Amino acid sequence: MTIPSEVNRSGPYNGNGVTTAFEYQFKIYEPEHLRVILIDTDGGETVLNHQHDFTVTGVADDSGGNALLNVAPVSGQKIVLLRGVPFTQDTDLENQGAYYAETVEVRMDLLTMQIQQLKEQTDRSILADYGQSGLKIANNLDEGDTLMMVGGLLGKGPNSGMIVNAAGYATQAYEARDAAQGHAQNAETSAVETASSAATAAQWSARAQDWAVKLDGVVDGTDHSAKYWATQAYLNGGVPIGTIIDVYGNGATTPPGYLKIIPGLEITTAYPELRTWALANGWSVNGAGNPVFPATDDALFKRQWRASQTLRDAGRAFGSVQADAFQGHWHILENFNNGSAGGTAANPGGSSTPINNKVQNPISDGINGTPRTAAETRPANITVTWFIKAYSAPLDTATVSTAQLVNDVSDVRARVSTLETTRAWEIVDDSGDLSNAAVYTRTGLGAFRQIRISGTIRPIINNAVPCLIVSPDNGLTWINSNYYISASGMIGVSSGYDAGTSSVGAMTPSYRSLSNTYDLNFEGMIFEFNKARAQSKYYTGQAVGVDSGNAYFSLLVGGAHSTSVALNGLRIYMSSGNFSGRLIVEGRKG
């Protein structure tokens, strides 16, 4: 075998909406070595996909063959055929091993093909002269532009329209020059007169603008502009972050810029200004690191906090909640008897009948009215609602419900947690309708832990068996073990159950071949696809169809391989002949 011709390109062929076969006049060793490029009417180029868009005849023929397109190019479209041998070398010659001239010659042919591919590309390139070390081309060229060398860079020059109009522009330039000279003389005279007034006007204009709108810095002294103070008043009314206000009402409407204080109020990053202020001022934090207002079922009075205080409550701490209390005091208890002398500890009055003495409920002193008693010690008060300044931004048309905000945040966290632990199936490939296909191949699946394959297969040749093989290197090599498991519960078969091994492929339905007049509908999964491990069964699923004996079956099938590698490619084909149908590949990451 030799490569006697330098031809490695055919076309371009013009489309007519009818022709689907296009001839190539060079030798290829694999169908994948033929590149088919579709050039659209606007010049756009698309590299078509083997098997999906076209099939190939004449593989290994010196004179070439044909690319058979599934869809005929229309008028205005073009087809170009190129040889596309991968720039790899997979022939391994063992030391002192057997020598096969055919193997060496094929490798030399492939090397020649690779060289011819590079030559084809350089023939379409712009080359520098031998005396130049290199050539750079600008990347901002448009259709119709010319090229010109500027500073060692081959860049964008005038386009065709500029060149045509250049003469007219030159005439106009001369006329404009003459007019400009007259205008320049007039302008020079008026410029001297207006320079002084212009400078003065510019100074007052800048000063007026500063007084009106300047926000950063001061204007002509120590005062900010009118806009600065208006903005500050609009945003927060001069109220600092963290200020608590008493509002007479039930708190149904929250003032703009505030949050309603409720027991256990959590300040999250939704309010960054208040959160920063609370952390800097010693608020207690929860497990999420967010400041929290004290949680209590009671409405509380406010009391000032001072560091290192010693008067009265020396141990009082900022942010702590104190229960109600009554100041320590004494009561004087006077004992009375019934006139008998003497007494004991149990009977102080000396009477034979003990007297129970106790402090009675308070009674009026005749001056301050009837005493008031309750479950707590408290001053006279009025019930109000507390709000805390949370952010320096107005809310003109809405209010914020803190309780609803807390519920919404909790709901969002739960939903995010659910999404993080859920991985949905995504469609990797839908082959569309396959007709007389020799093989279906899908690579680039290394991101998926689980692969699901489903579809319909009908062999072209009766009694053919479907086969599935896998690849760890995107199709460079294929794992095809001689040990495959296939077991099924059969319907319409006297034995009722078949199990065994087969060497034809992992999808073989219990030794039973398929009829070429019926479809096999199947769905299966590979559970640990991209994990480096040997697998005793890497494909599990169900199928329903008709074998050559018209027996219906529903089965589980699988394949074994002992190589501990991560997989990233799969291939489906028939044990003999081609097939038709449709295949869908889905993946799930994780």
C-alpha positions in Angstrom: 0.0 0.0 0.0 1.2 3.5 -0.8 -0.1 7.0 -1.0 0.8 7.9 -4.6 -1.3 11.1 -4.8 -1.1 14.4 -2.9 -4.9 14.8 -3.2 -6.6 14.9 0.2 -9.4 17.4 -0.6 -12.5 17.1 -2.8 -14.9 19.8 -3.7 -16.4 22.2 -3.2 -19.6 20.6 -4.6 -22.7 22.7 -5.2 -25.9 21.6 -3.5 -29.2 21.2 -5.6 -31.6 19.9 -3.0 -31.5 16.4 -4.5 -27.9 15.0 -4.6 -26.8 13.3 -1.3 -23.7 11.4 -2.6 -20.4 13.3 -2.9 -17.2 11.7 -4.2 -13.8 11.9 -2.5 -10.7 10.9 -4.5 -8.3 9.9 -1.7 -7.7 7.0 0.5 -8.9 6.7 4.1 -8.5 3.9 6.6 -11.5 4.7 8.9 -14.9 6.2 8.2 -14.1 8.8 11.0 -11.0 9.9 8.9 -13.4 11.7 6.4 -14.4 15.3 7.3 -17.5 16.7 5.7 -17.9 20.5 5.8 -21.2 22.1 4.9 -20.8 25.7 3.7 -24.0 27.7 4.1 -25.3 30.4 1.8 -23.8 33.1 4.1 -20.4 31.5 4.2 -20.8 29.9 7.5 -19.1 26.5 7.9 -20.4 23.4 9.8 -18.5 20.2 10.3 -21.0 17.4 9.9 -21.2 14.4 12.3 -20.4 10.9 11.1 -23.3 8.5 11.5 -25.6 11.3 12.6 -25.3 13.3 9.4 -23.6 11.0 6.9 -22.1 7.6 6.3 -19.0 6.6 4.2 -18.3 4.1 1.4 -14.9 3.2 -0.1 -13.0 2.9 3.2 -9.4 1.7 2.5 -9.9 2.0 -1.3 -7.0 3.8 -3.1 -9.4 5.7 -5.3 -11.7 6.8 -2.4 -15.5 6.5 -2.3 -18.5 8.6 -1.4 -19.9 10.5 1.5 -23.7 9.7 1.8 -25.5 12.6 3.4 -28.8 12.0 5.2 -30.1 15.4 4.0 -29.3 16.8 0.5 -27.7 20.3 0.6 -29.9 23.0 -1.1 -29.0 25.4 -3.8 -26.5 27.9 -2.5 -24.9 25.5 -0.1 -21.6 23.7 -0.8 -19.9 20.5 0.4 -16.1 20.2 0.9 -14.5 16.8 1.7 -11.2 16.6 3.6 -9.1 13.9 5.0 -9.0 14.2 8.8 -6.6 11.7 10.3 -6.1 12.2 14.1 -2.6 13.5 15.0 -1.9 10.5 17.2 0.2 7.4 16.8 -1.2 4.2 18.4 1.0 1.5 16.7 3.2 -0.2 19.4 6.1 -2.2 17.9 7.5 -4.6 20.6 11.2 -5.2 20.9 12.2 -8.4 19.2 8.6 -9.0 18.4 7.2 -10.3 15.1 7.6 -7.9 12.2 4.7 -7.2 9.9 5.5 -5.0 7.0 1.8 -4.2 6.5 1.7 -2.7 10.0 4.7 -0.4 9.3 3.4 0.5 5.9 0.0 1.5 7.3 1.7 3.7 9.9 3.8 5.3 7.2 0.7 5.9 5.1 -1.0 7.6 8.1 2.1 9.8 8.7 2.0 10.8 5.0 -1.7 11.6 5.4 -1.0 13.8 8.4 1.7 15.7 6.5 -0.7 16.2 3.5 -3.3 17.5 5.9 -0.8 20.1 7.2 0.1 21.0 3.6 -3.5 21.5 2.7 -3.8 24.0 5.5 -0.7 25.9 4.7 -1.8 26.2 1.0 -4.8 28.2 2.3 -2.6 30.4 4.6 -0.8 33.7 4.2 3.0 33.2 4.4 5.8 35.6 5.2 8.8 36.0 2.8 11.8 33.9 3.5 13.6 37.0 4.8 11.0 37.7 7.5 10.9 35.9 10.9 7.2 36.0 11.1 3.9 37.6 10.1 1.1 39.0 12.3 -2.4 39.8 11.1 -4.8 42.1 12.9 -8.1 40.5 14.1 -10.5 43.4 13.4 -11.0 42.9 9.7 -14.4 43.2 8.0 -15.6 42.1 4.6 -14.3 44.4 1.8 -11.3 45.6 3.9 -7.8 45.7 2.5 -4.6 44.7 4.2 -1.6 47.0 4.7 1.7 46.7 6.7 1.9 49.2 9.5 4.8 48.9 12.0 5.4 45.2 11.3 1.7 44.3 11.6 -0.4 43.3 8.6 -3.5 45.1 9.6 -6.7 46.7 8.4 -6.5 49.1 5.5 -9.1 51.2 3.6 -12.1 49.2 2.3 -13.4 49.3 -1.3 -15.9 52.0 -0.5 -13.3 54.3 0.9 -11.0 53.9 -2.1 -13.9 54.8 -4.5 -14.8 57.9 -2.6 -11.3 59.0 -1.8 -11.0 61.4 -4.8 -14.3 63.2 -3.9 -13.2 63.5 -0.3 -9.9 65.1 -1.4 -11.7 67.8 -3.4 -14.0 68.5 -0.5 -11.0 68.7 1.8 -9.4 71.5 -0.3 -12.6 73.5 -0.3 -13.0 73.1 3.5 -9.4 74.2 4.0 -10.0 77.5 2.3 -13.2 78.1 4.2 -11.6 77.2 7.5 -8.9 79.8 7.0 -11.5 82.5 6.9 -13.4 81.2 9.8 -10.1 80.9 11.8 -9.4 84.6 11.4 -12.9 85.6 12.6 -12.7 83.2 15.5 -9.3 84.6 16.6 -10.8 88.0 16.9 -13.9 87.0 18.9 -11.8 84.6 21.1 -9.8 87.4 22.6 -13.0 89.3 23.5 -14.8 86.3 25.1 -12.0 84.6 26.9 -12.3 86.7 30.1 -16.1 86.4 30.4 -16.0 82.7 29.6 -13.5 82.0 32.4 -15.7 83.9 34.9 -18.8 82.1 33.8 -17.1 78.8 34.1 -16.1 79.5 37.7 -19.7 80.5 38.8 -21.2 77.6 36.9 -19.0 75.1 38.7 -19.7 76.8 42.1 -23.5 76.7 41.5 -23.4 73.0 40.5 -21.4 72.1 43.6 -23.9 73.9 45.9 -26.8 72.1 44.1 -25.7 68.5 43.7 -22.3 67.7 45.2 -22.3 64.7 47.6 -18.6 63.9 48.3 -16.7 66.5 50.3 -17.7 70.1 51.0 -18.4 73.2 49.0 -16.3 76.3 49.4 -15.7 75.9 53.2 -17.2 73.6 55.8 -20.8 73.1 54.5 -22.1 70.2 52.3 -24.3 70.9 49.4 -28.1 71.2 49.5 -28.4 67.8 47.8 -26.2 66.1 50.4 -28.3 67.2 53.3 -31.5 66.4 51.4 -30.3 62.9 50.6 -29.3 62.3 54.3 -32.7 63.5 55.5 -34.5 61.4 53.0 -32.6 58.2 53.8 -32.6 58.2 57.5 -33.9 61.5 58.9 -30.7 61.7 60.8 -31.5 58.7 62.9 -28.5 56.4 63.6 -28.6 52.7 62.8 -29.7 50.7 66.0 -31.9 53.4 67.4 -35.1 52.1 69.1 -38.3 54.1 68.8 -41.6 53.8 70.5 -44.6 54.0 68.2 -48.1 54.4 69.6 -50.1 51.6 67.9 -50.2 47.9 67.3 -47.2 47.7 65.0 -49.1 46.6 61.9 -47.3 49.2 59.8 -43.5 49.3 60.0 -41.9 52.8 59.4 -39.5 53.0 56.4 -36.0 51.9 57.3 -37.0 50.1 60.5 -37.7 46.5 61.7 -40.4 45.6 64.2 -38.7 44.1 67.4 -40.1 40.7 68.3 -38.6 38.3 70.9 -35.7 36.3 69.3 -35.4 38.7 66.3 -32.5 37.5 64.1 -30.5 40.0 62.1 -29.2 38.3 59.0 -27.1 39.6 56.1 -30.4 40.8 54.5 -29.8 43.9 56.7 -26.0 44.4 56.6 -26.0 47.8 58.2 -27.9 46.7 61.3 -26.0 43.4 61.5 -22.6 45.2 61.5 -23.8 47.6 64.1 -25.2 44.9 66.4 -22.0 42.8 66.2 -19.9 45.9 67.0 -22.2 46.7 70.0 -22.1 43.3 71.8 -25.3 41.7 70.7 -25.6 37.9 71.5 -25.2 35.7 68.4 -26.8 32.4 67.4 -25.3 29.3 65.9 -25.3 30.9 62.4 -23.3 33.9 63.7 -26.2 36.3 63.4 -27.1 38.8 66.2 -30.3 38.0 68.1 -32.6 40.2 70.2 -33.4 38.5 73.6 -36.1 35.9 73.3 -38.8 36.3 76.0 -42.6 35.9 76.3 -42.9 39.2 78.2 -42.9 42.8 77.0 -39.9 44.5 78.6 -39.1 47.9 80.0 -35.9 49.5 78.7 -33.0 50.1 81.1 -29.7 51.8 80.4 -26.5 49.7 80.5 -23.2 51.0 81.8 -19.9 49.2 81.9 -18.5 48.3 85.4 -21.5 49.7 87.2 -21.6 49.2 91.0 -24.8 50.9 92.1 -27.6 48.6 92.9 -27.5 45.7 90.2 -23.7 45.2 90.1 -24.0 42.0 88.1 -26.3 43.3 85.4 -25.0 42.5 81.9 -25.8 44.1 78.5 -28.6 42.3 76.6 -29.7 40.2 79.6 -33.3 39.9 80.6 -34.3 40.6 84.3 -37.4 39.3 85.9 -39.5 41.7 87.9 -38.5 42.1 91.6 -39.3 44.0 94.8 -36.7 45.9 96.7 -35.6 44.1 99.9 -37.4 45.4 103.1 -38.6 44.4 106.6 -42.1 44.1 108.1 -42.7 44.4 111.9 -44.9 41.7 113.3 -46.6 42.4 116.6 -47.9 39.4 118.6 -51.0 39.6 120.8 -52.3 37.2 123.5 -55.6 36.7 125.2 -54.5 38.0 128.6 -52.8 34.9 130.0 -49.3 35.2 131.4 -46.3 33.2 130.2 -45.8 31.5 126.8 -43.8 29.2 124.7 -42.2 29.3 121.3 -45.3 27.8 119.8 -47.6 30.0 121.9 -45.9 33.3 122.5 -48.9 34.8 124.2 -49.2 32.1 126.8 -52.7 31.3 126.0 -53.9 27.7 125.9 -55.2 28.4 122.3 -52.4 29.5 119.8 -52.9 32.7 117.9 -52.0 32.7 114.1 -50.5 36.1 113.3 -49.8 37.2 109.7 -49.2 40.2 107.5 -52.5 41.3 106.0 -53.1 42.8 102.5 -52.4 46.5 102.3 -55.1 48.9 103.3 -55.6 52.5 102.5 -53.8 55.0 104.6 -56.6 57.5 104.0 -54.3 59.7 101.9 -53.1 57.9 98.8 -56.2 56.0 97.8 -56.8 52.2 97.6 -53.5 50.2 97.2 -53.0 48.4 93.8 -51.7 44.8 93.7 -50.9 42.7 90.6 -48.7 39.8 89.5 -45.7 42.1 88.9 -44.2 45.2 90.3 -44.5 48.0 87.8 -44.9 51.8 87.4 -47.8 53.3 85.5 -47.2 52.7 81.8 -48.7 52.8 78.3 -48.3 50.0 75.8 -46.4 50.9 72.6 -44.6 49.0 69.8 -40.8 49.0 69.5 -39.0 49.4 66.2 -35.3 49.5 65.5 -33.5 51.5 62.8 -32.2 48.8 60.4 -31.0 50.5 57.1 -30.5 53.9 55.5 -32.8 53.5 52.6 -36.4 54.6 52.2 -39.3 52.2 51.7 -42.0 54.5 50.2 -44.6 52.0 49.2 -44.0 48.8 51.2 -43.5 47.5 54.7 -41.3 44.7 56.1 -42.8 41.9 58.2 -40.0 40.5 60.3 -41.9 37.3 61.1 -42.6 36.7 57.4 -39.0 37.5 56.5 -37.7 34.8 59.0 -40.1 32.3 57.6 -39.1 33.1 54.0 -35.4 32.8 54.9 -36.0 29.4 56.5 -37.9 28.3 53.5 -35.2 29.4 51.1 -32.5 27.5 53.2 -34.6 24.3 53.1 -35.1 24.6 49.3 -31.4 25.2 48.7 -30.5 22.2 50.9 -32.9 20.0 48.8 -31.4 21.3 45.6 -27.9 20.6 46.8 -28.7 17.0 47.5 -30.7 16.4 44.3 -29.2 15.7 40.9 -31.6 15.6 38.0 -31.3 13.6 34.8 -30.2 15.6 31.8 -30.4 14.5 28.1 -26.9 14.1 26.7 -27.9 12.9 23.2 -31.0 12.1 21.2 -29.9 10.3 18.0 -33.0 11.1 16.1 -34.3 8.5 13.7 -31.4 6.2 12.6 -31.7 4.4 9.3 -29.3 1.5 8.3 -26.8 2.6 10.9 -23.6 0.5 11.3 -22.8 1.8 14.8 -23.8 4.4 17.4 -21.0 6.0 19.4 -21.2 8.6 22.2 -18.1 9.9 24.0 -17.3 12.7 26.4 -19.4 11.3 29.2 -16.8 11.5 31.9 -18.8 14.0 34.0 -21.6 11.5 34.6 -21.7 9.0 37.4 -24.9 7.3 36.1 -25.9 6.8 32.4 -29.4 5.8 31.3 -29.8 4.4 27.7 -33.3 3.9 26.2 -34.7 3.6 22.7 -35.8 1.3 19.9 -33.6 -1.1 17.8 -34.6 -3.2 14.8 -31.8 -5.2 13.1 -31.5 -5.2 9.3 -30.4 -8.8 9.3 -32.7 -11.4 10.9 -31.4 -13.1 14.1 -28.8 -10.4 14.8 -27.9 -9.6 18.4 -27.5 -6.1 19.9 -24.2 -5.4 21.5 -23.0 -2.7 24.0 -19.3 -2.0 24.7 -17.7 0.8 26.8 -14.5 2.9 26.5 -12.2 4.6 29.2 -10.5 6.9 26.7 -13.3 8.4 24.6 -13.3 5.7 21.9 -9.6 5.1 21.4 -9.9 1.7 22.9 -13.0 -0.4 23.8 -13.6 -2.9 26.6 -15.2 -6.0 25.2 -14.9 -8.9 27.7 -15.7 -12.5 26.8 -17.8 -12.8 29.9 -21.3 -11.2 29.7 -24.2 -11.9 32.0 -27.8 -12.0 30.6 -30.8 -13.3 32.5 -34.5 -12.9 31.9 -37.9 -14.1 32.8 -39.3 -15.2 29.4 -43.0 -15.2 28.4 -43.9 -17.8 25.8 -40.7 -19.9 26.4 -41.2 -23.4 27.8 -38.2 -23.2 30.1 -39.5 -19.9 31.6 -35.9 -18.7 32.6 -32.7 -18.5 30.7 -29.3 -17.5 32.1 -25.8 -17.8 30.9 -22.8 -16.2 29.3 -22.2 -14.8 25.8 -19.3 -13.2 24.0 -21.3 -11.1 21.6 -22.2 -8.1 23.8 -23.7 -6.8 27.0 -27.2 -6.3 25.6 -27.7 -9.8 24.4 -31.2 -11.0 25.5 -30.5 -14.5 26.9 -29.0 -15.9 23.7 -32.1 -14.9 21.8 -31.6 -13.1 18.5 -33.9 -10.4 17.3 -36.3 -10.5 14.4 -35.8 -7.9 11.7 -39.6 -7.4 11.4 -40.1 -6.2 15.0 -38.7 -3.5 17.2 -36.9 -4.1 20.5 -37.9 -1.4 23.1 -35.4 -1.2 25.9 -34.2 1.0 28.8 -31.2 0.4 31.1 -28.7 2.0 33.4 -25.0 2.0 34.1 -24.8 2.9 37.8 -21.1 3.6 38.3 -20.0 4.8 34.9 -17.2 7.3 35.7 -15.9 5.4 38.7 -12.6 3.5 38.4 -13.6 0.0 39.4 -14.1 -3.4 38.0 -17.7 -4.2 37.5 -19.5 -7.6 37.4 -22.6 -6.0 35.9 -22.4 -2.5 34.4 -25.7 -2.4 32.5 -29.1 -3.2 34.1 -32.5 -2.7 32.5 -35.6 -4.0 30.9 -36.5 -4.8 27.3 -39.6 -5.9 25.4 -39.6 -7.3 21.9 -39.8 -10.4 19.7 -37.0 -12.8 19.0 -36.7 -15.0 15.9 -39.0 -17.6 17.4 -41.8 -15.0 18.1 -41.3 -15.3 21.9 -42.1 -12.1 23.8 -39.6 -11.3 26.7 -38.9 -8.8 29.4 -35.4 -9.1 30.8 -32.5 -7.8 32.8 -29.2 -7.7 31.1 -25.6 -6.8 32.1 -22.0 -7.0 31.2 -18.8 -7.7 33.1 -15.3 -6.2 32.8 -12.4 -6.6 35.2 -10.5 -3.4 34.3 -10.6 -0.9 37.1 -11.0 2.3 35.0 -13.4 5.2 34.8 -15.6 5.1 31.7 -16.4 8.0 29.3 -17.6 6.4 26.1 -20.2 3.8 24.9 -21.0 2.2 21.6 -24.0 0.2 20.4 -24.0 -2.1 17.3 -25.4 -5.4 16.0 -23.5 -8.7 15.9 -24.1 -8.7 12.2 -25.4 -6.1 9.8 -26.8 -2.6 10.5 -29.8 -1.4 12.4 -32.5 1.2 12.5 -34.3 2.9 15.4 -33.7 5.8 17.8 -31.4 6.1 20.9 -31.5 8.5 23.8 -28.6 8.9 26.3 -29.2 10.6 29.6 -26.7 11.4 32.4 -26.8 12.2 36.1 -23.9 13.8 37.9 -23.0 13.2 41.5 
